[in-house]
Each structure stands twice: as C-alpha cells, then as structure tokens.
Amino acid sequence: MLELKGLSKSFGGVQAVRDVSMRLAAGQVHGLIGPNGAGKSTLVNLISGLLSHSAGTLTLDGRSLDGMSAARRAECGIARTFQNLRVFPALTVEQNIDVARYTAARAGRGADALVAEAMVQFDLDSRRNSRADALAYGQLRRLEIVRALALAPRVLMLDEPAAGMNEQETQALGRALNWVRGQTDCALLVIDHDLKFIMSLCERITVLNMGAVIAEGTPREVSENRQVIDAYLGEGNDHAA
C-alpha cells in the first residue's frame, strides 16, 4: 500500500500541494482529477521523487520513502509515465523496455512474462524492433506504460495516458489497463481530463483543487459532490447528473 499523510509542497510563496492524504491499496485503480493547475502532476512528482515535499510523509508497504531519490523509488516499485512523453527516441521499442528491465533486475524483480503479453495487449508486439521516433503518438503513450510495467511496479502512476487519443484508442487503452489490473496486484493512479475514461476505469477518485483534496470516493459519489461540480465538472455535465 502507498500511503500519503499530510503531503505538502511550496514553491516560494505558492503552495502547490496542501496537506494531501491518500491511500492506494494493492490492485486498486484510483483516479486523480482536478482543474488545470490543481496540483495533480506536482503530486505525482512528489510521489515519484522528482520533487521533494515540504511537509508530510510517504510510505510504501510501511517503508518510508521520505528523502529517497527517484531512482531508488523506482527500484522499490514506484513507476510512472509522464504528461510530456519521455522515451528514448533513438532506441527501439524493445531497447526502451530493456532499460526498465535492467532497473527491475537490479532490485531483484522481474516481469518478463508480463511484459511479453503486455506488448500484445498494448498493440506494440509488431513494433518491437522499430525506433521510438518512428512510432505514432498513441503508440508512444502505450510504450511508456509497457516500459513502466517492466519495472514490476508496486505502484504505477499514469499522467494523462489518454491525452491526444481518439475515442477508439481510449477504449482500447481502457481494455489494456483492465488487463493489467487482472494480471498484477500493483496499484494504478491515473490522471486524466477524459472524465468518461476515468469514471469507467477507476474504483475510487480523488479530486484536487488549488492543491487540496476537495472530494474522494466512488465515481458516483464524486460526480454528485457539490464542491466537485462547482470547481470542476460544471453544471450540465453528464457526469454531474
């Protein structure tokens, strides 16, 4: 289980994340939504270790992550994708994934069988020898996810995985992520602005506004929450009904 207690982050006089507490249980798919600038990506950066928090604590399966580098957290089982794609363009699909395999092997973990099937589920098997810079945008998004799975993660955080995808691609992504849920016990934390995608995929959803949690619950509970409607969903949105 990943547990955040009172996590905060300030940049000068701006408090980007304010007293956030959250639990992600093994095997759970948890959504994270909120308006632009709400602090979602900052929170993921705090969990992954790209940023250090100003206050609060982070634990994974009871082990403190406080002060641990991003690389060390990856070895402990914290994996992620990025809002702005970060693949190695000159490497092939297979070589990009091998980078993560090496990190997992150093930590005494491996997920070769899972990764081999994930290549099929995420429609990348036929492109394994293609350079990353030859892939379409949606394929690059899927490559980041499969590369993260190669870390054999305890927690996998997906930052805008459906961004730039059409409805058909988004549906295929949802099916592939449901496959991941059925094959592993890793927790998924998913950030996305596609509310239909989030509501159909996630068991629980946390809503941030101005760096603070304003709601948490099931998709139905969140969609009916007045604070969420006022801050984000808006009157007349189908999900607020």
Number of C-alpha atoms within 10 A of each C-alpha: 18 21 18 19 15 14 21 24 23 15 9 7 6 9 16 21 28 22 16 20 16 15 14 19 18 17 18 19 23 25 27 25 23 24 16 13 13 19 23 26 20 19 24 22 18 21 27 25 21 15 16 18 21 15 16 16 18 22 16 19 11 10 12 13 19 16 13 14 15 20 14 15 19 24 21 23 22 25 27 26 24 18 16 10 14 11 20 15 14 13 15 20 30 19 18 21 24 15 15 22 23 15 20 22 15 11 16 10 18 20 15 14 9 16 20 14 16 25 21 12 19 20 16 22 15 10 16 16 13 16 17 23 15 14 17 9 15 17 19 20 27 22 27 22 24 25 26 26 29 28 32 29 25 23 30 23 27 25 21 18 25 25 16 12 15 10 11 9 14 19 15 14 22 18 15 18 19 14 15 20 17 11 12 15 15 24 23 26 22 24 25 20 16 14 17 12 17 23 18 11 18 19 15 21 25 21 23 27 23 18 24 21 21 18 18 19 16 16 21 15 15 23 23 14 16 17 16 23 18 11 15 19 21 14 12 9 11 11 17 19 10
